[in-house]
Amino acid sequence: MSNDIANTIATYISTTILKNPKRVIKPDEKLISSGLIDSFHLVDLGLFIEEKFNVRIDDSELNADTFDTLDQLVALIQARQ
């Protein structure tokens, strides 16, 4: 299940946000602190996660402390499901 979640999010990031479907995103790769995702796309990612996985993300959680890697996102989603 966690691999499915990570793959779904990675595919969304690479195709929709980065516009580079061949880009592979590793589970521990820094998304925000590396500058890969900016603050505008972070909101889009949060909305995608809420809709796709039927979880609630508080605006205060849209930061590098909770959204910086696929691993962190998977853990957050699993804790809320």
PyMOL Python script that loads the backbone (N, CA, C, O; Angstrom):
from pymol import cmd

cmd.read_pdbstr("""\
ATOM      1  N   MET A   1       0.814  -1.208   0.000  1.00  0.00           N
ATOM      2  CA  MET A   1       0.000   0.000   0.000  1.00  0.00           C
ATOM      3  C   MET A   1       0.850   1.261   0.000  1.00  0.00           C
ATOM      4  O   MET A   1       0.566   2.197  -0.747  1.00  0.00           O
ATOM      5  N   SER A   2       1.891   1.298   0.829  1.00  0.00           N
ATOM      6  CA  SER A   2       2.715   2.508   0.896  1.00  0.00           C
ATOM      7  C   SER A   2       3.440   2.776  -0.426  1.00  0.00           C
ATOM      8  O   SER A   2       3.638   3.929  -0.807  1.00  0.00           O
ATOM      9  N   ASN A   3       3.838   1.697  -1.128  1.00  0.00           N
ATOM     10  CA  ASN A   3       4.470   1.892  -2.436  1.00  0.00           C
ATOM     11  C   ASN A   3       3.478   2.465  -3.432  1.00  0.00           C
ATOM     12  O   ASN A   3       3.843   3.296  -4.263  1.00  0.00           O
ATOM     13  N   ASP A   4       2.221   2.026  -3.355  1.00  0.00           N
ATOM     14  CA  ASP A   4       1.185   2.562  -4.239  1.00  0.00           C
ATOM     15  C   ASP A   4       0.983   4.048  -3.984  1.00  0.00           C
ATOM     16  O   ASP A   4       0.868   4.834  -4.924  1.00  0.00           O
ATOM     17  N   ILE A   5       0.941   4.428  -2.725  1.00  0.00           N
ATOM     18  CA  ILE A   5       0.769   5.839  -2.365  1.00  0.00           C
ATOM     19  C   ILE A   5       1.956   6.645  -2.879  1.00  0.00           C
ATOM     20  O   ILE A   5       1.775   7.676  -3.527  1.00  0.00           O
ATOM     21  N   ALA A   6       3.163   6.181  -2.593  1.00  0.00           N
ATOM     22  CA  ALA A   6       4.370   6.892  -3.020  1.00  0.00           C
ATOM     23  C   ALA A   6       4.425   7.014  -4.540  1.00  0.00           C
ATOM     24  O   ALA A   6       4.767   8.074  -5.065  1.00  0.00           O
ATOM     25  N   ASN A   7       4.094   5.943  -5.248  1.00  0.00           N
ATOM     26  CA  ASN A   7       4.125   5.976  -6.712  1.00  0.00           C
ATOM     27  C   ASN A   7       3.092   6.938  -7.279  1.00  0.00           C
ATOM     28  O   ASN A   7       3.365   7.647  -8.248  1.00  0.00           O
ATOM     29  N   THR A   8       1.920   6.965  -6.685  1.00  0.00           N
ATOM     30  CA  THR A   8       0.874   7.885  -7.134  1.00  0.00           C
ATOM     31  C   THR A   8       1.308   9.329  -6.958  1.00  0.00           C
ATOM     32  O   THR A   8       1.122  10.151  -7.856  1.00  0.00           O
ATOM     33  N   ILE A   9       1.884   9.640  -5.806  1.00  0.00           N
ATOM     34  CA  ILE A   9       2.345  11.008  -5.544  1.00  0.00           C
ATOM     35  C   ILE A   9       3.526  11.361  -6.443  1.00  0.00           C
ATOM     36  O   ILE A   9       3.578  12.461  -6.992  1.00  0.00           O
ATOM     37  N   ALA A  10       4.472  10.436  -6.598  1.00  0.00           N
ATOM     38  CA  ALA A  10       5.640  10.686  -7.449  1.00  0.00           C
ATOM     39  C   ALA A  10       5.217  10.931  -8.891  1.00  0.00           C
ATOM     40  O   ALA A  10       5.761  11.810  -9.559  1.00  0.00           O
ATOM     41  N   THR A  11       4.258  10.166  -9.368  1.00  0.00           N
ATOM     42  CA  THR A  11       3.768  10.353 -10.741  1.00  0.00           C
ATOM     43  C   THR A  11       3.099  11.713 -10.893  1.00  0.00           C
ATOM     44  O   THR A  11       3.297  12.393 -11.899  1.00  0.00           O
ATOM     45  N   TYR A  12       2.320  12.108  -9.917  1.00  0.00           N
ATOM     46  CA  TYR A  12       1.680  13.426  -9.952  1.00  0.00           C
ATOM     47  C   TYR A  12       2.726  14.533  -9.987  1.00  0.00           C
ATOM     48  O   TYR A  12       2.622  15.466 -10.784  1.00  0.00           O
ATOM     49  N   ILE A  13       3.724  14.430  -9.133  1.00  0.00           N
ATOM     50  CA  ILE A  13       4.770  15.458  -9.082  1.00  0.00           C
ATOM     51  C   ILE A  13       5.518  15.527 -10.410  1.00  0.00           C
ATOM     52  O   ILE A  13       5.700  16.612 -10.962  1.00  0.00           O
ATOM     53  N   SER A  14       5.948  14.390 -10.919  1.00  0.00           N
ATOM     54  CA  SER A  14       6.764  14.401 -12.140  1.00  0.00           C
ATOM     55  C   SER A  14       5.962  14.841 -13.364  1.00  0.00           C
ATOM     56  O   SER A  14       6.484  15.575 -14.202  1.00  0.00           O
ATOM     57  N   THR A  15       4.712  14.411 -13.485  1.00  0.00           N
ATOM     58  CA  THR A  15       3.942  14.749 -14.687  1.00  0.00           C
ATOM     59  C   THR A  15       3.238  16.100 -14.598  1.00  0.00           C
ATOM     60  O   THR A  15       3.278  16.883 -15.547  1.00  0.00           O
ATOM     61  N   THR A  16       2.603  16.374 -13.480  1.00  0.00           N
ATOM     62  CA  THR A  16       1.793  17.588 -13.363  1.00  0.00           C
ATOM     63  C   THR A  16       2.594  18.802 -12.899  1.00  0.00           C
ATOM     64  O   THR A  16       2.450  19.892 -13.453  1.00  0.00           O
ATOM     65  N   ILE A  17       3.425  18.616 -11.898  1.00  0.00           N
ATOM     66  CA  ILE A  17       4.170  19.756 -11.349  1.00  0.00           C
ATOM     67  C   ILE A  17       5.445  20.027 -12.142  1.00  0.00           C
ATOM     68  O   ILE A  17       5.696  21.159 -12.556  1.00  0.00           O
ATOM     69  N   LEU A  18       6.243  18.992 -12.351  1.00  0.00           N
ATOM     70  CA  LEU A  18       7.533  19.187 -13.031  1.00  0.00           C
ATOM     71  C   LEU A  18       7.426  19.112 -14.548  1.00  0.00           C
ATOM     72  O   LEU A  18       8.345  19.522 -15.257  1.00  0.00           O
ATOM     73  N   LYS A  19       6.315  18.594 -15.047  1.00  0.00           N
ATOM     74  CA  LYS A  19       6.107  18.424 -16.497  1.00  0.00           C
ATOM     75  C   LYS A  19       7.212  17.592 -17.132  1.00  0.00           C
ATOM     76  O   LYS A  19       7.618  17.834 -18.268  1.00  0.00           O
ATOM     77  N   ASN A  20       7.690  16.606 -16.377  1.00  0.00           N
ATOM     78  CA  ASN A  20       8.754  15.714 -16.835  1.00  0.00           C
ATOM     79  C   ASN A  20       8.407  14.292 -16.403  1.00  0.00           C
ATOM     80  O   ASN A  20       8.905  13.818 -15.382  1.00  0.00           O
ATOM     81  N   PRO A  21       7.549  13.600 -17.177  1.00  0.00           N
ATOM     82  CA  PRO A  21       7.067  12.287 -16.767  1.00  0.00           C
ATOM     83  C   PRO A  21       8.155  11.233 -16.554  1.00  0.00           C
ATOM     84  O   PRO A  21       7.925  10.235 -15.870  1.00  0.00           O
ATOM     85  N   LYS A  22       9.318  11.446 -17.124  1.00  0.00           N
ATOM     86  CA  LYS A  22      10.405  10.477 -16.961  1.00  0.00           C
ATOM     87  C   LYS A  22      11.211  10.704 -15.689  1.00  0.00           C
ATOM     88  O   LYS A  22      12.063   9.888 -15.339  1.00  0.00           O
ATOM     89  N   ARG A  23      10.950  11.794 -15.004  1.00  0.00           N
ATOM     90  CA  ARG A  23      11.685  12.133 -13.777  1.00  0.00           C
ATOM     91  C   ARG A  23      11.315  11.150 -12.675  1.00  0.00           C
ATOM     92  O   ARG A  23      10.141  11.001 -12.335  1.00  0.00           O
ATOM     93  N   VAL A  24      12.309  10.488 -12.126  1.00  0.00           N
ATOM     94  CA  VAL A  24      12.093   9.553 -11.022  1.00  0.00           C
ATOM     95  C   VAL A  24      12.342  10.280  -9.711  1.00  0.00           C
ATOM     96  O   VAL A  24      13.373  10.929  -9.534  1.00  0.00           O
ATOM     97  N   ILE A  25      11.399  10.165  -8.803  1.00  0.00           N
ATOM     98  CA  ILE A  25      11.534  10.805  -7.495  1.00  0.00           C
ATOM     99  C   ILE A  25      11.724   9.707  -6.462  1.00  0.00           C
ATOM    100  O   ILE A  25      10.882   8.821  -6.317  1.00  0.00           O
ATOM    101  N   LYS A  26      12.826   9.775  -5.754  1.00  0.00           N
ATOM    102  CA  LYS A  26      13.148   8.766  -4.745  1.00  0.00           C
ATOM    103  C   LYS A  26      12.346   9.031  -3.467  1.00  0.00           C
ATOM    104  O   LYS A  26      11.988  10.174  -3.186  1.00  0.00           O
ATOM    105  N   PRO A  27      12.066   7.982  -2.698  1.00  0.00           N
ATOM    106  CA  PRO A  27      11.256   8.136  -1.478  1.00  0.00           C
ATOM    107  C   PRO A  27      11.836   9.123  -0.464  1.00  0.00           C
ATOM    108  O   PRO A  27      11.085   9.759   0.275  1.00  0.00           O
ATOM    109  N   ASP A  28      13.166   9.255  -0.422  1.00  0.00           N
ATOM    110  CA  ASP A  28      13.779  10.156   0.559  1.00  0.00           C
ATOM    111  C   ASP A  28      14.311  11.443  -0.068  1.00  0.00           C
ATOM    112  O   ASP A  28      15.008  12.212   0.594  1.00  0.00           O
ATOM    113  N   GLU A  29      13.989  11.680  -1.328  1.00  0.00           N
ATOM    114  CA  GLU A  29      14.454  12.894  -2.014  1.00  0.00           C
ATOM    115  C   GLU A  29      13.737  14.117  -1.452  1.00  0.00           C
ATOM    116  O   GLU A  29      12.521  14.098  -1.263  1.00  0.00           O
ATOM    117  N   LYS A  30      14.484  15.163  -1.191  1.00  0.00           N
ATOM    118  CA  LYS A  30      13.920  16.395  -0.637  1.00  0.00           C
ATOM    119  C   LYS A  30      13.130  17.130  -1.717  1.00  0.00           C
ATOM    120  O   LYS A  30      13.671  17.451  -2.775  1.00  0.00           O
ATOM    121  N   LEU A  31      11.888  17.389  -1.458  1.00  0.00           N
ATOM    122  CA  LEU A  31      11.022  18.041  -2.431  1.00  0.00           C
ATOM    123  C   LEU A  31      10.997  19.557  -2.254  1.00  0.00           C
ATOM    124  O   LEU A  31      11.123  20.307  -3.222  1.00  0.00           O
ATOM    125  N   ILE A  32      10.836  19.991  -1.027  1.00  0.00           N
ATOM    126  CA  ILE A  32      10.698  21.418  -0.749  1.00  0.00           C
ATOM    127  C   ILE A  32      12.046  22.056  -0.456  1.00  0.00           C
ATOM    128  O   ILE A  32      12.409  23.058  -1.072  1.00  0.00           O
ATOM    129  N   SER A  33      12.787  21.480   0.481  1.00  0.00           N
ATOM    130  CA  SER A  33      14.058  22.096   0.891  1.00  0.00           C
ATOM    131  C   SER A  33      15.082  22.103  -0.229  1.00  0.00           C
ATOM    132  O   SER A  33      16.030  22.888  -0.188  1.00  0.00           O
ATOM    133  N   SER A  34      14.912  21.238  -1.241  1.00  0.00           N
ATOM    134  CA  SER A  34      15.833  21.247  -2.386  1.00  0.00           C
ATOM    135  C   SER A  34      15.383  22.245  -3.448  1.00  0.00           C
ATOM    136  O   SER A  34      16.141  22.558  -4.366  1.00  0.00           O
ATOM    137  N   GLY A  35      14.155  22.747  -3.329  1.00  0.00           N
ATOM    138  CA  GLY A  35      13.627  23.677  -4.319  1.00  0.00           C
ATOM    139  C   GLY A  35      12.920  22.989  -5.476  1.00  0.00           C
ATOM    140  O   GLY A  35      12.500  23.656  -6.422  1.00  0.00           O
ATOM    141  N   LEU A  36      12.780  21.686  -5.423  1.00  0.00           N
ATOM    142  CA  LEU A  36      12.110  20.942  -6.489  1.00  0.00           C
ATOM    143  C   LEU A  36      10.648  21.378  -6.614  1.00  0.00           C
ATOM    144  O   LEU A  36      10.118  21.507  -7.717  1.00  0.00           O
ATOM    145  N   ILE A  37      10.006  21.603  -5.462  1.00  0.00           N
ATOM    146  CA  ILE A  37       8.624  22.077  -5.433  1.00  0.00           C
ATOM    147  C   ILE A  37       8.589  23.430  -4.738  1.00  0.00           C
ATOM    148  O   ILE A  37       9.127  23.589  -3.642  1.00  0.00           O
ATOM    149  N   ASP A  38       7.947  24.411  -5.386  1.00  0.00           N
ATOM    150  CA  ASP A  38       7.832  25.737  -4.766  1.00  0.00           C
ATOM    151  C   ASP A  38       6.523  25.841  -3.979  1.00  0.00           C
ATOM    152  O   ASP A  38       5.732  24.898  -3.954  1.00  0.00           O
ATOM    153  N   SER A  39       6.307  26.960  -3.356  1.00  0.00           N
ATOM    154  CA  SER A  39       5.149  27.111  -2.468  1.00  0.00           C
ATOM    155  C   SER A  39       3.821  27.032  -3.219  1.00  0.00           C
ATOM    156  O   SER A  39       2.832  26.549  -2.667  1.00  0.00           O
ATOM    157  N   PHE A  40       3.782  27.494  -4.458  1.00  0.00           N
ATOM    158  CA  PHE A  40       2.538  27.415  -5.231  1.00  0.00           C
ATOM    159  C   PHE A  40       2.180  25.964  -5.543  1.00  0.00           C
ATOM    160  O   PHE A  40       1.026  25.554  -5.414  1.00  0.00           O
ATOM    161  N   HIS A  41       3.179  25.201  -5.952  1.00  0.00           N
ATOM    162  CA  HIS A  41       2.943  23.799  -6.265  1.00  0.00           C
ATOM    163  C   HIS A  41       2.692  22.968  -4.999  1.00  0.00           C
ATOM    164  O   HIS A  41       2.049  21.920  -5.056  1.00  0.00           O
ATOM    165  N   LEU A  42       3.191  23.433  -3.888  1.00  0.00           N
ATOM    166  CA  LEU A  42       2.958  22.737  -2.627  1.00  0.00           C
ATOM    167  C   LEU A  42       1.468  22.721  -2.293  1.00  0.00           C
ATOM    168  O   LEU A  42       0.942  21.714  -1.820  1.00  0.00           O
ATOM    169  N   VAL A  43       0.801  23.829  -2.539  1.00  0.00           N
ATOM    170  CA  VAL A  43      -0.642  23.902  -2.314  1.00  0.00           C
ATOM    171  C   VAL A  43      -1.360  22.934  -3.255  1.00  0.00           C
ATOM    172  O   VAL A  43      -2.270  22.217  -2.840  1.00  0.00           O
ATOM    173  N   ASP A  44      -0.945  22.916  -4.527  1.00  0.00           N
ATOM    174  CA  ASP A  44      -1.539  21.983  -5.489  1.00  0.00           C
ATOM    175  C   ASP A  44      -1.349  20.536  -5.036  1.00  0.00           C
ATOM    176  O   ASP A  44      -2.268  19.724  -5.129  1.00  0.00           O
ATOM    177  N   LEU A  45      -0.161  20.225  -4.552  1.00  0.00           N
ATOM    178  CA  LEU A  45       0.133  18.877  -4.077  1.00  0.00           C
ATOM    179  C   LEU A  45      -0.743  18.524  -2.874  1.00  0.00           C
ATOM    180  O   LEU A  45      -1.261  17.411  -2.784  1.00  0.00           O
ATOM    181  N   GLY A  46      -0.905  19.461  -1.965  1.00  0.00           N
ATOM    182  CA  GLY A  46      -1.761  19.240  -0.801  1.00  0.00           C
ATOM    183  C   GLY A  46      -3.201  18.958  -1.199  1.00  0.00           C
ATOM    184  O   GLY A  46      -3.839  18.065  -0.641  1.00  0.00           O
ATOM    185  N   LEU A  47      -3.711  19.711  -2.156  1.00  0.00           N
ATOM    186  CA  LEU A  47      -5.078  19.507  -2.633  1.00  0.00           C
ATOM    187  C   LEU A  47      -5.220  18.157  -3.330  1.00  0.00           C
ATOM    188  O   LEU A  47      -6.220  17.462  -3.150  1.00  0.00           O
ATOM    189  N   PHE A  48      -4.219  17.790  -4.125  1.00  0.00           N
ATOM    190  CA  PHE A  48      -4.227  16.486  -4.796  1.00  0.00           C
ATOM    191  C   PHE A  48      -4.282  15.355  -3.774  1.00  0.00           C
ATOM    192  O   PHE A  48      -5.066  14.417  -3.922  1.00  0.00           O
ATOM    193  N   ILE A  49      -3.453  15.442  -2.742  1.00  0.00           N
ATOM    194  CA  ILE A  49      -3.410  14.404  -1.716  1.00  0.00           C
ATOM    195  C   ILE A  49      -4.742  14.314  -0.976  1.00  0.00           C
ATOM    196  O   ILE A  49      -5.243  13.219  -0.717  1.00  0.00           O
ATOM    197  N   GLU A  50      -5.310  15.466  -0.638  1.00  0.00           N
ATOM    198  CA  GLU A  50      -6.610  15.450   0.042  1.00  0.00           C
ATOM    199  C   GLU A  50      -7.677  14.754  -0.805  1.00  0.00           C
ATOM    200  O   GLU A  50      -8.436  13.924  -0.305  1.00  0.00           O
ATOM    201  N   GLU A  51      -7.723  15.098  -2.072  1.00  0.00           N
ATOM    202  CA  GLU A  51      -8.746  14.539  -2.955  1.00  0.00           C
ATOM    203  C   GLU A  51      -8.493  13.063  -3.269  1.00  0.00           C
ATOM    204  O   GLU A  51      -9.412  12.247  -3.198  1.00  0.00           O
ATOM    205  N   LYS A  52      -7.272  12.728  -3.610  1.00  0.00           N
ATOM    206  CA  LYS A  52      -6.940  11.372  -4.044  1.00  0.00           C
ATOM    207  C   LYS A  52      -7.047  10.356  -2.902  1.00  0.00           C
ATOM    208  O   LYS A  52      -7.527   9.240  -3.101  1.00  0.00           O
ATOM    209  N   PHE A  53      -6.601  10.745  -1.716  1.00  0.00           N
ATOM    210  CA  PHE A  53      -6.524   9.799  -0.601  1.00  0.00           C
ATOM    211  C   PHE A  53      -7.566  10.056   0.488  1.00  0.00           C
ATOM    212  O   PHE A  53      -7.576   9.390   1.524  1.00  0.00           O
ATOM    213  N   ASN A  54      -8.440  11.028   0.238  1.00  0.00           N
ATOM    214  CA  ASN A  54      -9.535  11.326   1.155  1.00  0.00           C
ATOM    215  C   ASN A  54      -9.042  11.577   2.582  1.00  0.00           C
ATOM    216  O   ASN A  54      -9.541  10.996   3.545  1.00  0.00           O
ATOM    217  N   VAL A  55      -8.055  12.456   2.682  1.00  0.00           N
ATOM    218  CA  VAL A  55      -7.516  12.861   3.981  1.00  0.00           C
ATOM    219  C   VAL A  55      -7.567  14.382   4.071  1.00  0.00           C
ATOM    220  O   VAL A  55      -7.678  15.068   3.055  1.00  0.00           O
ATOM    221  N   ARG A  56      -7.487  14.892   5.267  1.00  0.00           N
ATOM    222  CA  ARG A  56      -7.487  16.338   5.499  1.00  0.00           C
ATOM    223  C   ARG A  56      -6.071  16.781   5.837  1.00  0.00           C
ATOM    224  O   ARG A  56      -5.430  16.228   6.731  1.00  0.00           O
ATOM    225  N   ILE A  57      -5.593  17.784   5.112  1.00  0.00           N
ATOM    226  CA  ILE A  57      -4.280  18.370   5.366  1.00  0.00           C
ATOM    227  C   ILE A  57      -4.499  19.804   5.835  1.00  0.00           C
ATOM    228  O   ILE A  57      -5.111  20.603   5.126  1.00  0.00           O
ATOM    229  N   ASP A  58      -4.012  20.129   7.004  1.00  0.00           N
ATOM    230  CA  ASP A  58      -4.123  21.486   7.520  1.00  0.00           C
ATOM    231  C   ASP A  58      -3.117  22.379   6.788  1.00  0.00           C
ATOM    232  O   ASP A  58      -2.017  21.939   6.453  1.00  0.00           O
ATOM    233  N   ASP A  59      -3.500  23.623   6.545  1.00  0.00           N
ATOM    234  CA  ASP A  59      -2.598  24.550   5.849  1.00  0.00           C
ATOM    235  C   ASP A  59      -1.252  24.679   6.558  1.00  0.00           C
ATOM    236  O   ASP A  59      -0.223  24.868   5.909  1.00  0.00           O
ATOM    237  N   SER A  60      -1.258  24.579   7.876  1.00  0.00           N
ATOM    238  CA  SER A  60      -0.011  24.712   8.634  1.00  0.00           C
ATOM    239  C   SER A  60       0.932  23.534   8.412  1.00  0.00           C
ATOM    240  O   SER A  60       2.108  23.605   8.770  1.00  0.00           O
ATOM    241  N   GLU A  61       0.426  22.449   7.821  1.00  0.00           N
ATOM    242  CA  GLU A  61       1.267  21.277   7.546  1.00  0.00           C
ATOM    243  C   GLU A  61       1.959  21.356   6.185  1.00  0.00           C
ATOM    244  O   GLU A  61       2.799  20.513   5.867  1.00  0.00           O
ATOM    245  N   LEU A  62       1.620  22.341   5.399  1.00  0.00           N
ATOM    246  CA  LEU A  62       2.233  22.498   4.079  1.00  0.00           C
ATOM    247  C   LEU A  62       3.607  23.148   4.213  1.00  0.00           C
ATOM    248  O   LEU A  62       3.795  24.320   3.885  1.00  0.00           O
ATOM    249  N   ASN A  63       4.553  22.365   4.699  1.00  0.00           N
ATOM    250  CA  ASN A  63       5.912  22.868   4.909  1.00  0.00           C
ATOM    251  C   ASN A  63       6.904  21.706   4.816  1.00  0.00           C
ATOM    252  O   ASN A  63       6.512  20.547   4.678  1.00  0.00           O
ATOM    253  N   ALA A  64       8.169  22.033   4.894  1.00  0.00           N
ATOM    254  CA  ALA A  64       9.220  21.018   4.757  1.00  0.00           C
ATOM    255  C   ALA A  64       9.244  20.030   5.921  1.00  0.00           C
ATOM    256  O   ALA A  64       9.801  18.941   5.788  1.00  0.00           O
ATOM    257  N   ASP A  65       8.656  20.387   7.048  1.00  0.00           N
ATOM    258  CA  ASP A  65       8.638  19.461   8.187  1.00  0.00           C
ATOM    259  C   ASP A  65       7.757  18.245   7.936  1.00  0.00           C
ATOM    260  O   ASP A  65       8.041  17.162   8.448  1.00  0.00           O
ATOM    261  N   THR A  66       6.694  18.407   7.157  1.00  0.00           N
ATOM    262  CA  THR A  66       5.771  17.293   6.918  1.00  0.00           C
ATOM    263  C   THR A  66       5.670  16.881   5.453  1.00  0.00           C
ATOM    264  O   THR A  66       5.224  15.771   5.160  1.00  0.00           O
ATOM    265  N   PHE A  67       6.069  17.743   4.535  1.00  0.00           N
ATOM    266  CA  PHE A  67       5.873  17.494   3.105  1.00  0.00           C
ATOM    267  C   PHE A  67       7.179  17.414   2.317  1.00  0.00           C
ATOM    268  O   PHE A  67       7.149  17.585   1.099  1.00  0.00           O
ATOM    269  N   ASP A  68       8.311  17.165   2.947  1.00  0.00           N
ATOM    270  CA  ASP A  68       9.587  17.277   2.240  1.00  0.00           C
ATOM    271  C   ASP A  68      10.006  16.024   1.479  1.00  0.00           C
ATOM    272  O   ASP A  68      10.837  16.111   0.575  1.00  0.00           O
ATOM    273  N   THR A  69       9.455  14.867   1.819  1.00  0.00           N
ATOM    274  CA  THR A  69       9.819  13.640   1.097  1.00  0.00           C
ATOM    275  C   THR A  69       8.571  12.792   0.857  1.00  0.00           C
ATOM    276  O   THR A  69       7.552  12.969   1.526  1.00  0.00           O
ATOM    277  N   LEU A  70       8.658  11.887  -0.084  1.00  0.00           N
ATOM    278  CA  LEU A  70       7.564  10.949  -0.311  1.00  0.00           C
ATOM    279  C   LEU A  70       7.324  10.101   0.930  1.00  0.00           C
ATOM    280  O   LEU A  70       6.178   9.803   1.268  1.00  0.00           O
ATOM    281  N   ASP A  71       8.399   9.712   1.609  1.00  0.00           N
ATOM    282  CA  ASP A  71       8.261   8.922   2.838  1.00  0.00           C
ATOM    283  C   ASP A  71       7.411   9.648   3.877  1.00  0.00           C
ATOM    284  O   ASP A  71       6.549   9.043   4.516  1.00  0.00           O
ATOM    285  N   GLN A  72       7.658  10.953   4.042  1.00  0.00           N
ATOM    286  CA  GLN A  72       6.886  11.738   5.003  1.00  0.00           C
ATOM    287  C   GLN A  72       5.423  11.826   4.577  1.00  0.00           C
ATOM    288  O   GLN A  72       4.522  11.733   5.410  1.00  0.00           O
ATOM    289  N   LEU A  73       5.195  12.003   3.295  1.00  0.00           N
ATOM    290  CA  LEU A  73       3.827  12.108   2.796  1.00  0.00           C
ATOM    291  C   LEU A  73       3.066  10.801   2.978  1.00  0.00           C
ATOM    292  O   LEU A  73       1.902  10.807   3.380  1.00  0.00           O
ATOM    293  N   VAL A  74       3.711   9.697   2.688  1.00  0.00           N
ATOM    294  CA  VAL A  74       3.085   8.379   2.868  1.00  0.00           C
ATOM    295  C   VAL A  74       2.707   8.185   4.337  1.00  0.00           C
ATOM    296  O   VAL A  74       1.594   7.756   4.640  1.00  0.00           O
ATOM    297  N   ALA A  75       3.630   8.499   5.246  1.00  0.00           N
ATOM    298  CA  ALA A  75       3.365   8.332   6.673  1.00  0.00           C
ATOM    299  C   ALA A  75       2.180   9.202   7.114  1.00  0.00           C
ATOM    300  O   ALA A  75       1.339   8.761   7.897  1.00  0.00           O
ATOM    301  N   LEU A  76       2.122  10.426   6.613  1.00  0.00           N
ATOM    302  CA  LEU A  76       1.035  11.325   6.952  1.00  0.00           C
ATOM    303  C   LEU A  76      -0.300  10.783   6.445  1.00  0.00           C
ATOM    304  O   LEU A  76      -1.289  10.778   7.178  1.00  0.00           O
ATOM    305  N   ILE A  77      -0.326  10.335   5.214  1.00  0.00           N
ATOM    306  CA  ILE A  77      -1.545   9.783   4.629  1.00  0.00           C
ATOM    307  C   ILE A  77      -1.998   8.535   5.389  1.00  0.00           C
ATOM    308  O   ILE A  77      -3.176   8.411   5.725  1.00  0.00           O
ATOM    309  N   GLN A  78      -1.096   7.633   5.656  1.00  0.00           N
ATOM    310  CA  GLN A  78      -1.442   6.395   6.355  1.00  0.00           C
ATOM    311  C   GLN A  78      -1.959   6.678   7.765  1.00  0.00           C
ATOM    312  O   GLN A  78      -2.854   5.984   8.247  1.00  0.00           O
ATOM    313  N   ALA A  79      -1.410   7.678   8.419  1.00  0.00           N
ATOM    314  CA  ALA A  79      -1.868   8.021   9.770  1.00  0.00           C
ATOM    315  C   ALA A  79      -3.285   8.579   9.760  1.00  0.00           C
ATOM    316  O   ALA A  79      -3.999   8.485  10.758  1.00  0.00           O
ATOM    317  N   ARG A  80      -3.694   9.160   8.638  1.00  0.00           N
ATOM    318  CA  ARG A  80      -5.008   9.796   8.552  1.00  0.00           C
ATOM    319  C   ARG A  80      -6.082   8.890   7.950  1.00  0.00           C
ATOM    320  O   ARG A  80      -7.267   9.217   8.014  1.00  0.00           O
ATOM    321  N   GLN A  81      -5.694   7.784   7.380  1.00  0.00           N
ATOM    322  CA  GLN A  81      -6.685   6.910   6.742  1.00  0.00           C
ATOM    323  C   GLN A  81      -7.285   5.938   7.719  1.00  0.00           C
ATOM    324  O   GLN A  81      -8.136   5.132   7.344  1.00  0.00           O
TER     325      GLN A  81
END
""", "prot")
cmd.dss("prot")
cmd.show_as("cartoon", "prot")
cmd.util.cbc("prot")
cmd.orient("prot")
